[in-house]
Amino acid sequence: MLEGWILSAVAAGGSALAGAVATDAWQSARTGVAGLFGRAGQRRAELAEVWADQTAAEIASAPAGQQVAVRQRLALVWQQRLADLVEEHPELGDELRIWAADLRRRLPALQSDWVNTFIASDNATQYNAPGGSITVTNRLEERPAS
């Protein structure tokens, strides 16, 4: 199980990478993520470059009205990839955190506005609706006893 600060870095990194597509920060984002994966071997670096190129192509080819949804979906994909990497190589946690923070600072305001990071831990219940709305009705009497 990854620690909370690493989960925050994973979430920020995946979101920032997807947000960087088609911005001036993209090449830096692509190089940085390939470098992170490269710490686990050259083949992993090459694979990260392929994934990054596929991400950029998928976002670029999406209809304008669907690009935000595609970015959000791909951010989740990258978050999982980064989580898997850091779970396998925990020593990369600090490097991931620094890379993600630097990348987020480089994003134009428009891209950083939609980047959301939600982390719930322990027995928390969390409801999120980025870019939408949500209605939640809690019926405490229906919850199992703790």
C-alpha positions as CSV (number, residue, x, y, z in Angstrom):
1,M,0.0,0.0,0.0
2,L,1.4,3.4,-1.0
3,E,1.7,6.2,1.6
4,G,-0.5,9.2,1.3
5,W,2.2,11.6,0.1
6,I,3.1,9.2,-2.7
7,L,-0.5,8.8,-3.7
8,S,-0.7,12.6,-3.9
9,A,2.3,12.7,-6.1
10,V,0.9,9.9,-8.3
11,A,-2.4,11.8,-8.7
12,A,-0.7,15.1,-9.4
13,G,1.7,13.5,-11.9
14,G,-0.9,11.7,-13.9
15,S,-3.2,14.7,-14.0
16,A,-0.4,17.1,-14.9
17,L,0.9,14.8,-17.7
18,A,-2.5,14.6,-19.3
19,G,-2.9,18.4,-18.9
20,A,0.5,19.1,-20.5
21,V,-0.5,17.6,-23.9
22,A,-0.5,20.3,-26.6
23,T,1.1,22.9,-24.3
24,D,4.6,24.3,-24.2
25,A,5.2,21.9,-21.2
26,W,4.6,18.8,-23.2
27,Q,8.2,17.9,-24.3
28,S,9.4,18.4,-20.7
29,A,6.5,16.3,-19.4
30,R,7.3,13.5,-21.9
31,T,11.0,13.6,-21.2
32,G,10.4,13.6,-17.5
33,V,8.0,10.7,-17.4
34,A,10.3,8.7,-19.6
35,G,13.1,9.5,-17.2
36,L,11.1,8.3,-14.2
37,F,10.3,5.0,-15.9
38,G,13.8,4.8,-17.1
39,R,15.0,4.4,-13.5
40,A,13.4,0.9,-13.8
41,G,15.2,0.1,-17.0
42,Q,15.7,1.3,-20.6
43,R,12.8,-0.8,-21.9
44,R,10.4,0.9,-19.3
45,A,11.7,4.3,-20.6
46,E,10.9,3.4,-24.2
47,L,7.5,2.1,-23.2
48,A,6.7,5.3,-21.3
49,E,7.6,7.3,-24.4
50,V,5.3,5.2,-26.5
51,W,2.5,5.6,-23.9
52,A,3.1,9.4,-23.8
53,D,2.9,9.6,-27.6
54,Q,-0.3,7.6,-27.6
55,T,-1.7,9.8,-25.0
56,A,-0.9,13.0,-27.0
57,A,-2.3,11.5,-30.1
58,E,-5.5,10.4,-28.4
59,I,-6.2,13.8,-26.9
60,A,-5.3,15.6,-30.1
61,S,-7.6,13.4,-32.2
62,A,-10.6,13.7,-29.8
63,P,-13.4,16.1,-30.8
64,A,-13.1,19.4,-29.1
65,G,-16.1,18.8,-26.9
66,Q,-14.7,15.5,-25.7
67,Q,-11.1,16.5,-25.0
68,V,-11.5,17.3,-21.3
69,A,-13.2,13.9,-20.8
70,V,-10.4,12.1,-22.7
71,R,-7.8,14.0,-20.7
72,Q,-9.5,13.0,-17.4
73,R,-9.6,9.4,-18.5
74,L,-6.0,9.3,-19.5
75,A,-5.0,11.1,-16.3
76,L,-6.4,8.1,-14.4
77,V,-4.5,5.7,-16.7
78,W,-1.3,7.6,-16.0
79,Q,-2.0,7.7,-12.3
80,Q,-2.3,3.9,-12.3
81,R,0.9,3.5,-14.3
82,L,2.8,5.8,-11.9
83,A,1.4,4.1,-8.9
84,D,2.5,0.7,-10.3
85,L,6.0,2.1,-10.9
86,V,6.4,3.6,-7.4
87,E,5.0,0.5,-5.8
88,E,7.6,-1.6,-7.6
89,H,10.3,1.0,-7.0
90,P,9.5,3.0,-3.8
91,E,12.8,4.8,-4.0
92,L,11.3,6.8,-6.9
93,G,8.7,8.5,-4.7
94,D,10.6,11.7,-4.0
95,E,11.7,12.0,-7.7
96,L,8.0,11.5,-8.8
97,R,6.8,14.2,-6.3
98,I,9.4,16.7,-7.5
99,W,8.7,16.0,-11.2
100,A,4.9,16.3,-10.7
101,A,5.2,19.6,-8.8
102,D,7.5,21.0,-11.4
103,L,5.3,19.9,-14.2
104,R,2.2,21.4,-12.6
105,R,4.0,24.8,-12.2
106,R,4.8,24.7,-16.0
107,L,1.1,24.2,-17.0
108,P,-0.8,27.1,-18.5
109,A,-3.7,28.2,-16.2
110,L,-6.3,26.7,-18.6
111,Q,-4.8,23.2,-18.3
112,S,-4.1,23.4,-14.5
113,D,-7.7,24.6,-13.8
114,W,-9.2,21.2,-14.7
115,V,-6.6,19.1,-13.0
116,N,-8.2,17.6,-9.9
117,T,-6.6,15.4,-7.2
118,F,-8.8,13.5,-4.9
119,I,-7.4,11.2,-2.2
120,A,-9.5,9.4,0.4
121,S,-7.9,7.2,3.0
122,D,-8.7,5.0,6.0
123,N,-12.5,4.8,6.3
124,A,-13.3,8.0,4.4
125,T,-16.1,8.3,2.0
126,Q,-15.5,10.7,-0.9
127,Y,-17.8,11.9,-3.7
128,N,-16.3,13.8,-6.6
129,A,-17.9,15.2,-9.8
130,P,-15.2,17.1,-11.7
131,G,-16.9,19.2,-14.3
132,G,-20.3,17.9,-13.4
133,S,-22.8,17.5,-10.5
134,I,-23.6,14.8,-8.1
135,T,-26.4,14.1,-5.7
136,V,-25.7,11.9,-2.7
137,T,-28.1,10.7,-0.2
138,N,-26.6,9.1,2.8
139,R,-28.8,6.8,4.8
140,L,-26.8,6.2,7.9
141,E,-29.3,3.6,9.3
142,E,-28.5,1.4,6.3
143,R,-24.7,1.4,6.9
144,P,-23.2,-1.7,8.5
145,A,-22.0,-1.2,12.0
146,S,-18.2,-0.6,12.3
